């Protein structure tokens, strides 16, 4: 009888020790997952802020378009000027050429501004999609933690029930 109680107690202690070890390891992994998630969320926020605060007009691709457009318009103006000198044109024809060049440059700038707006909308969508993904991962971490707590509580309850049953069994054998 005493041996039965001792073996039950040892088995129960081993069960509790295993449950505690499992809970500690689970907590460590959950903390690691949470730290990685926090880092990814921070990186996503920094990326978003950097993209939303950058001057779209200063991007190299935009500057390249503007440079090429200016060069093209300048070449057209120089040709018109040379033609005007040779053909004996008026200053009005040069002014008209310059006005058209300015209008073309204005249209280019308007197109770039529209692209900048679309770019910012795209950045916003990417940020929100990534935040949604990170939120789902956060919910998974919470679900894992809840499952581990429930599992630990179940193991403790099982140990308590087994210990109580062993003790009661031992008492009934002594009375008989």
N, C-alpha and C positions, 0 to 999 in steps of 0.2 A: 504494500500500500504506500509506504513512504517512498519507495523507489519509483512508483508510478507518478506520485506528485512531483518528485524531483525531476524525473524525465520530462514530464509535462511542462514544468517550469523552465527547464533548459531549452526545450523545443520552442516554447513561447518566447523566451529571451532571444533565441536565435531569430525567430520570426520578427520580433520587434527591432532587433539590430539590423536585419536586412531591410526592413521597411524604412528605418531612419537613414540608412546608407543610401537607399534608392531615392528618398526624398531630398537628401543633401545633394546628390549628383544631379537630380532633376532641377533643383533650384539653381545650381551652377550653370547648367546648360540654358535654362531660361534667362538667367542674367546675361549670359554671353549673347544669346539671340536678341535680347532687348537692347544691349549695347550696340550691336551691329545694326539693328533697325534704327536706333536713334542716330547713328552716324550717317546712314543712308538718307534719312529724313533731313538731316542738317545739310548734307551735300546737295540734295535736291533743292532745298530752299536757297542755298547760296547760288546754285546754277540759275534758278529762276530770277533771283534778284539781279544777278550780273547781266543776264539776257534782257531783262525788262528795263534796266537802267542804262544800257549801252546806247550810244548815239548811232542809230542805223545809218545815218548819212556818212559816218566816219569809217564804216566797214570797207575793207579793201576792194571787195567786188563792186560796191557802189561807187567808190572813188575811181575805179578803173572805167566804169561806164561813163561817168562824168568827164573824165580826162579825154576819152576817145571822142565823146560828143563835142567837146570844146575844140579838139584838134580838127575834126571833120568840118565843123562850122567855120573855123578860122581859115581852113584851106578854101572853102567855098567863097568866103569873103575876099580872100586874096586873089582868087581867080576872077571874081566879079570886078574887083578893083583894077586888075591888069587889063581885063576886057574893056572896062570903062575908059581907061587911059588910051588904049589903042583905038577903040571905036569912037572915042569922043563923047562918052556918055555923060550924064549929069550927076550932080551930087545927090539928087533925089533918088536915082536908081540905086546908089550905094546905101542910102539911108533905108530904102525899102529892103534891100538885102540884109542889112543889119537888124531891122525890125523882125524879119522872118527868122533870122538866127536866134534872136532873143525869144521869140514865140516858141520855137522848137526846143530851146533849152528849158523854158518854162514848162512845156508839156512833158519833157523828160523828168523834170523835178517832181511834177504832179504824179507821174507814174511811179516814181521811186517812193513817194510818200504813201501811195496806195499799197505798194509792196511792203513797206514798213509796217503798215497797219495789219496786213495779213500775217506778216512774220510774228508780230506781237501776239496776235490771236492764236497762232500755232504754238508759240511758246507757252501760252496760258493753258491750252489744251493738253500739251505734254506734261506740264506741271501737275495739273489736276488728275490726269490718268495715273501718274506715278504716286501721287498722294493717296489715291484710292487703293492702289496696289499695296502701299505701305500700311494703310489702315486695315486691310484684310489680313496682312501678316500680323499686325498687332492683335487683332481679334483671335488669331490662331494661337498666339502666345498665351493670351488669357485663357483660352479653352484648354490648352495643355496644362496650365497651372491649376485650373479648377479640377481637371481629371486627376492630377497627382494628389491634390488634397483629398478628393473623394476616395481614391485608392488607399491612401494612408489611413484615412478614417475607417475604411472597411477592414483593413488589415488589423488595426488596433482593436476593433470590435470583435473580429474573429478570434484574436488572441485572448481577449477577455472572456469570451464565451467558452472557448476551449479550456481555459484555466478554471473557470467556474464549474464547468462540467466535470473536470478531473477531480476537483476538490469535493464536489458533491458525491461523485462515485466513490471516492475514498471514504467519505463519512458513512455512506450507506453500507459499505463492506465492513466497517468497524462495528456498527450496530448489529449486524447480522451475525 
